[in-house]
Amino acid sequence: MGREAGREAADAVRRMQEHMLAHLREPVSMAALAKAAGYSPGHASGLFRQATGLLPFDYLRSLRLTAAAKRLRDEPVRVVDVAFDFTFDSHEGFTRAFSREFGLPPADYARRKPPVRWFLPYLAGAPGRDGAGRVNGMDEKKETIAVFVQAVDRPARKAVVRRGVAATEYFAYCEEVGCDVWGVLASIKEALYEPVGMWLPEGMRRPGTSEYVQGVEVPADYAGELPDGFELLDLPPCRLLVFQGPPFRDEDFGEAIEVLGDVMERYQPELYGFRWADDDGPRIQLEPQGCRGYIEARPVRSVAGSRPAV
């Protein structure tokens, strides 16, 4: 498939995904999805499966079940009402589907609220790489950009993390652990912030485990359930310099990460009264979202003082 044809196919799949998201609580037909895609039903279904690995209605069911799980976690609602809200024909059918998806019945989930693997797929259209290793849709010229920098203090807290083996960045981590850790982290109700990627300082690593992990920060007294393979990591108080780049097109996320990385590499915190303090805590990477710009944070200390007592 040529580059332009590939982009057209990705755009068609994205339109189907957006149609599903807009109609989670309404019946959705293959004819409607095909109309959104601009192709015949058979061709649209084939494109969707090629892009996502799932047939359209399997994908839609997982979207609905994750939305239902979020309601059961956050709202005092009856299971039967949630079932009907998301177009399931019966309480029994919803319970079977929910149990297959998450490994426990919806009533148990509403009562215990354990971390489970939510279905949080990316919209199609994220770039692949061409034969030269360049990220599709990006040119090699880098323009001057405005980067917002601020210092924030984090108190003592914990993080629920999943370690890899030897990964030093996201793609290697996905190969070692899988790309579905984010969905588990997003389901933790006590999370203080959104899930993040973390580069752990040497003192927080264990022999045979990775520098790069994924995790979510939780209160220092967190005592919730931990999914298999996850653990709690103590994070001491620290100060972070947070770097936020400008908004970018979603397909250009690779370039946005690279450009902000160059800015951070050249940044001289001493000019502003700080020094890098990488042993104080993880360097943090937020999910690249074009609408807000790419965001990373790195620990610092005051040149004249120690870590903040917060």
Buried (B, 14 or more C-beta within 10 A) or exposed (E): EEEEEEBBBBEBBBBBBEBBEEBBEEEBEBEBBBBBBEBEBEBBBBBBBEBBEBBBBEBBBBBBBBBBBBBBBEEEEEBBEBBBBBBBEEBEEBBEBBBEBBEBBBBBBBEEBBBBBBBBBEEBBBBEEEEEEBBBBBEEEEEEBEBEEEBEEBBEBBBBBBBBEEBEBBEBBBEBBEBEBBBBBBBBEBBBEEBBBBBBBEEBEEEEBBBBBBBBBBBEEBEBEBBEEBBBBEBEBBBBBBBBBBEBEBBBBBBBBEBBBEBBEEBEBEEEEBEBBBEBBBBBBBBBBBEBBBBBBBBBBBEEEEBBEE
